[in-house]
Amino acid sequence: MSRDGWRHSVFAPVMGLMISALLMVAGVVETVLVSVGATTAPAAAELVVTLIIAVFVTTVLRIVRAVPDIRRESAATARAKANVQAVKPADDTLVGRRLRLFREAAEAGNDCEAVLSARSALDDSELANKHHLDHALIWALPVFGFIGTALTMAAMVSSFSGALDSQGDPSVLITALKQHVLPELASAFGVTLIALFLSVLAFGSMALVERAERAGVVAADEVFLIYIARLPAKQAAPAMSGLTQELAQSRGRTEELVKGLDALRTAVERLSATESRPQKYTLVREP
């Protein structure tokens, strides 16, 4: 991994932890729990919500990191649509890589359309691998919410177990329900609600970014498809010569196969005629 890639991979989680810790110290986490219906903010619930916020901020920072690349690719594609000669093959952009491959394929006499199609498939695979960790973090958000709910309900059961040892006094049980069970239960479901809401926001951001990236790949492909279609016949001939040679070789192999089958059929017919011809046998007695 390059130094810049390492910095990007470390920057997002560090910032997520710092922001979530500051929100917890400032009392924002407790306020958020109360706002979703929790009458209390147990320590376990606050810690889990802080972790959920850290994962959410990390995911959003990783997703937002792709926005400058999307703008750069969009600007390069717009320039290529206006004038493909303005694109520099050395540029590390979608249109730049396609122009470089197009020229190399044309000079070698290969099929430019097949080369560009393979490049497009590689770009799609690269996009899927690029956001693999982001999808995993989004999937983890509701899981952390369920974990927080389980921890809070476990604390609720522990608090309520002391009231059960009061020899069945109804007033003690009612007081325990009001002080421990119902507030803790509201806090438990509040943690899950926060996690689900943040996961929806993260998933929506991820969908918008992926849509923009795939639209950039399609736009780059369209630029060069239009460019190939507008090439004069003399310039388009080298681009299609590779496919023409393959078709000629395939036609020659097919003709050789047909000739071989004809020869085999002739040999079988001769053998069949020989077998069907009447045979004359002579018995010879040895002295």
C-alpha positions as CSV (number, residue, x, y, z in Angstrom):
1,M,0.0,0.0,0.0
2,S,1.3,3.5,-0.9
3,R,1.9,6.1,1.8
4,D,-1.2,8.1,0.6
5,G,-3.4,5.0,0.7
6,W,-2.2,4.2,4.2
7,R,-2.9,7.7,5.4
8,H,-6.4,7.6,3.9
9,S,-7.1,4.2,5.5
10,V,-6.0,5.4,8.9
11,F,-7.5,8.9,8.8
12,A,-11.1,7.8,8.6
13,P,-11.2,5.5,11.7
14,V,-9.1,7.9,13.8
15,M,-11.4,10.8,13.0
16,G,-14.5,8.6,13.7
17,L,-13.2,7.6,17.1
18,M,-12.3,11.2,18.0
19,I,-15.6,12.7,16.9
20,S,-17.6,10.0,18.7
21,A,-15.6,10.4,21.9
22,L,-16.1,14.2,21.8
23,L,-19.8,13.7,21.4
24,M,-20.0,11.3,24.3
25,V,-18.0,13.6,26.6
26,A,-20.2,16.6,25.5
27,G,-23.3,14.7,26.4
28,V,-24.6,14.5,22.9
29,V,-24.9,10.7,23.0
30,E,-27.1,10.9,26.1
31,T,-29.2,13.5,24.4
32,V,-29.7,11.4,21.3
33,L,-30.8,8.4,23.4
34,V,-33.3,10.5,25.3
35,S,-34.6,11.9,22.0
36,V,-35.5,8.4,20.7
37,G,-37.5,7.6,23.8
38,A,-35.0,6.4,26.4
39,T,-35.8,7.8,29.8
40,T,-32.3,6.9,31.0
41,A,-28.9,6.5,29.4
42,P,-27.1,3.5,30.8
43,A,-23.4,3.3,30.5
44,A,-23.6,0.2,28.2
45,A,-26.0,1.9,25.9
46,E,-23.9,5.1,25.7
47,L,-20.7,3.1,24.9
48,V,-22.5,1.1,22.1
49,V,-24.0,4.3,20.6
50,T,-20.6,5.9,20.7
51,L,-19.2,2.9,18.8
52,I,-22.0,3.1,16.3
53,I,-21.3,6.8,15.7
54,A,-17.6,6.1,15.2
55,V,-18.4,3.4,12.6
56,F,-20.9,5.7,10.9
57,V,-18.4,8.6,10.7
58,T,-15.7,6.3,9.4
59,T,-18.0,4.9,6.7
60,V,-19.1,8.4,5.6
61,L,-15.5,9.7,5.5
62,R,-14.5,6.7,3.3
63,I,-17.4,7.3,1.0
64,V,-16.9,11.1,0.7
65,R,-13.3,10.4,-0.2
66,A,-14.5,9.2,-3.7
67,V,-16.2,12.6,-4.5
68,P,-13.1,14.4,-5.7
69,D,-12.3,11.4,-8.0
70,I,-15.8,11.5,-9.4
71,R,-15.5,15.2,-10.2
72,R,-12.1,14.7,-11.8
73,E,-13.4,11.9,-14.0
74,S,-16.5,13.9,-14.9
75,A,-14.4,16.8,-16.0
76,A,-12.1,14.6,-18.1
77,T,-15.0,12.9,-19.8
78,A,-16.6,16.3,-20.6
79,R,-13.4,17.4,-22.2
80,A,-13.2,14.2,-24.2
81,K,-16.8,14.6,-25.4
82,A,-15.9,18.1,-26.7
83,N,-12.6,17.0,-28.3
84,V,-11.1,13.6,-27.8
85,Q,-7.7,15.0,-28.9
86,A,-7.6,17.1,-25.7
87,V,-7.3,13.9,-23.7
88,K,-3.8,13.0,-22.7
89,P,-3.0,9.3,-22.7
90,A,-0.7,9.7,-19.7
91,D,-3.6,10.9,-17.5
92,D,-4.7,8.5,-14.9
93,T,-8.4,8.8,-15.8
94,L,-11.0,6.6,-17.3
95,V,-10.8,8.3,-20.7
96,G,-7.0,8.6,-20.5
97,R,-6.6,4.8,-20.0
98,R,-9.0,4.0,-22.7
99,L,-7.3,6.3,-25.2
100,R,-3.9,4.7,-24.4
101,L,-5.3,1.2,-24.9
102,F,-7.1,2.3,-28.1
103,R,-3.9,3.6,-29.6
104,E,-1.9,0.5,-28.6
105,A,-4.6,-1.8,-30.0
106,A,-4.8,0.1,-33.2
107,E,-1.1,0.1,-33.7
108,A,-0.9,-3.6,-33.1
109,G,-3.8,-4.3,-35.4
110,N,-6.0,-5.8,-32.6
111,D,-9.8,-5.4,-32.1
112,C,-10.2,-2.0,-30.3
113,E,-13.8,-2.7,-29.3
114,A,-12.9,-5.9,-27.5
115,V,-10.0,-4.2,-25.7
116,L,-12.3,-1.3,-24.6
117,S,-14.9,-3.8,-23.5
118,A,-12.4,-5.7,-21.4
119,R,-11.2,-2.4,-19.8
120,S,-14.8,-1.5,-18.9
121,A,-15.3,-4.9,-17.2
122,L,-12.0,-4.4,-15.2
123,D,-13.2,-0.9,-14.1
124,D,-16.5,-2.4,-12.9
125,S,-14.7,-5.0,-10.9
126,E,-12.4,-2.4,-9.4
127,L,-15.3,-0.3,-8.3
128,A,-16.9,-3.4,-6.6
129,N,-13.6,-4.1,-4.7
130,K,-13.0,-0.5,-3.9
131,H,-16.1,-0.3,-1.7
132,H,-16.1,-3.8,-0.3
133,L,-15.0,-2.6,3.2
134,D,-17.5,0.2,3.1
135,H,-20.4,-2.2,2.5
136,A,-19.1,-4.3,5.4
137,L,-19.1,-1.3,7.8
138,I,-22.7,-0.4,6.7
139,W,-23.7,-4.0,7.4
140,A,-22.1,-3.8,10.8
141,L,-24.1,-0.8,12.0
142,P,-27.4,-2.6,12.7
143,V,-25.4,-5.5,14.2
144,F,-23.8,-3.2,16.7
145,G,-27.3,-1.9,17.4
146,F,-28.6,-5.4,18.2
147,I,-25.5,-5.9,20.4
148,G,-26.3,-2.7,22.3
149,T,-29.9,-3.8,22.8
150,A,-28.7,-7.2,24.1
151,L,-26.3,-5.6,26.6
152,T,-28.9,-3.1,27.8
153,M,-31.5,-5.9,28.3
154,A,-28.9,-8.0,30.2
155,A,-28.3,-5.0,32.5
156,M,-32.1,-4.7,32.9
157,V,-32.4,-8.4,33.9
158,S,-29.6,-8.0,36.4
159,S,-31.2,-5.0,38.0
160,F,-34.6,-6.7,38.2
161,S,-33.2,-9.9,39.7
162,G,-32.6,-8.1,43.0
163,A,-36.3,-7.2,43.3
164,L,-37.3,-10.9,42.9
165,D,-35.5,-11.7,46.2
166,S,-37.9,-9.4,48.1
167,Q,-40.2,-12.4,49.1
168,G,-42.7,-11.5,46.4
169,D,-43.7,-8.0,47.7
170,P,-45.9,-6.5,45.0
171,S,-44.9,-2.9,45.8
172,V,-41.2,-3.8,45.4
173,L,-41.8,-5.5,42.1
174,I,-43.8,-2.5,40.8
175,T,-41.1,-0.1,41.9
176,A,-38.4,-2.3,40.2
177,L,-40.4,-2.3,37.0
178,K,-40.7,1.5,37.0
179,Q,-37.1,2.1,37.9
180,H,-35.2,-0.6,36.1
181,V,-37.2,-2.6,33.6
182,L,-39.2,0.0,31.6
183,P,-36.5,2.6,31.3
184,E,-33.8,0.1,30.4
185,L,-36.1,-1.5,27.9
186,A,-36.7,1.9,26.2
187,S,-32.9,2.5,26.1
188,A,-32.3,-0.9,24.6
189,F,-34.7,-0.3,21.7
190,G,-33.3,3.2,21.4
191,V,-29.8,1.9,20.6
192,T,-31.2,-0.3,17.8
193,L,-33.2,2.6,16.4
194,I,-30.2,4.9,16.2
195,A,-28.1,2.1,14.5
196,L,-30.8,1.5,11.9
197,F,-31.3,5.2,11.2
198,L,-27.5,5.7,10.7
199,S,-27.2,2.6,8.5
200,V,-30.0,3.9,6.2
201,L,-28.1,7.2,5.9
202,A,-24.8,5.5,5.2
203,F,-26.4,3.1,2.6
204,G,-28.0,6.0,0.8
205,S,-24.7,7.9,0.6
206,M,-23.0,4.7,-0.7
207,A,-25.7,4.2,-3.3
208,L,-25.3,7.7,-4.7
209,V,-21.5,7.4,-4.9
210,E,-21.6,4.0,-6.6
211,R,-24.2,5.3,-9.1
212,A,-22.0,8.3,-10.0
213,E,-18.9,6.1,-10.4
214,R,-20.7,3.6,-12.7
215,A,-22.2,6.5,-14.6
216,G,-18.6,7.8,-15.2
217,V,-17.5,4.4,-16.6
218,V,-20.5,4.3,-18.9
219,A,-19.9,7.9,-20.1
220,A,-16.2,7.1,-20.8
221,D,-17.2,4.0,-22.8
222,E,-19.7,6.0,-24.8
223,V,-17.1,8.6,-25.7
224,F,-14.9,6.0,-27.4
225,L,-17.7,4.1,-29.0
226,I,-18.8,7.3,-30.7
227,Y,-15.2,8.0,-31.6
228,I,-14.8,4.5,-33.2
229,A,-18.1,4.9,-35.1
230,R,-16.9,8.2,-36.6
231,L,-13.6,7.0,-37.8
232,P,-13.1,6.9,-41.6
233,A,-12.9,3.5,-43.2
234,K,-9.2,3.7,-43.8
235,Q,-8.5,4.5,-40.2
236,A,-11.1,2.1,-38.9
237,A,-9.6,-0.8,-40.9
238,P,-6.5,-1.3,-38.7
239,A,-8.8,-1.4,-35.7
240,M,-10.9,-4.2,-37.2
241,S,-8.0,-6.1,-38.8
242,G,-7.5,-8.3,-35.8
243,L,-11.1,-9.5,-36.0
244,T,-10.9,-10.0,-39.8
245,Q,-7.8,-12.1,-39.4
246,E,-9.4,-14.3,-36.8
247,L,-12.5,-14.8,-39.0
248,A,-10.2,-15.7,-42.0
249,Q,-8.3,-18.3,-39.9
250,S,-11.6,-19.7,-38.6
251,R,-12.9,-20.0,-42.1
252,G,-9.8,-21.8,-43.2
253,R,-10.0,-24.3,-40.4
254,T,-13.6,-24.9,-41.2
255,E,-12.8,-25.7,-44.8
256,E,-10.0,-28.1,-43.8
257,L,-12.5,-29.8,-41.5
258,V,-15.1,-30.1,-44.2
259,K,-12.4,-31.7,-46.6
260,G,-11.4,-34.1,-43.9
261,L,-15.0,-35.1,-43.3
262,D,-15.5,-35.7,-47.1
263,A,-12.4,-37.9,-47.3
264,L,-13.6,-39.9,-44.3
265,R,-17.1,-40.3,-45.8
266,T,-15.5,-41.5,-49.1
267,A,-13.4,-44.1,-47.2
268,V,-16.4,-45.3,-45.3
269,E,-18.4,-45.7,-48.5
270,R,-15.6,-47.7,-50.1
271,L,-15.2,-49.9,-47.1
272,S,-19.0,-50.5,-47.0
273,A,-19.0,-51.4,-50.8
274,T,-16.2,-53.8,-50.3
275,E,-18.0,-55.6,-47.4
276,S,-21.2,-55.8,-49.3
277,R,-19.6,-57.4,-52.4
278,P,-20.2,-61.2,-52.7
279,Q,-17.1,-63.2,-51.6
280,K,-15.9,-66.5,-53.1
281,Y,-14.3,-69.0,-50.8
282,T,-12.3,-72.1,-51.9
283,L,-11.7,-75.1,-49.8
284,V,-8.3,-76.7,-50.1
285,R,-7.6,-80.2,-48.6
286,E,-4.1,-80.7,-47.4
287,P,-2.5,-84.2,-48.1
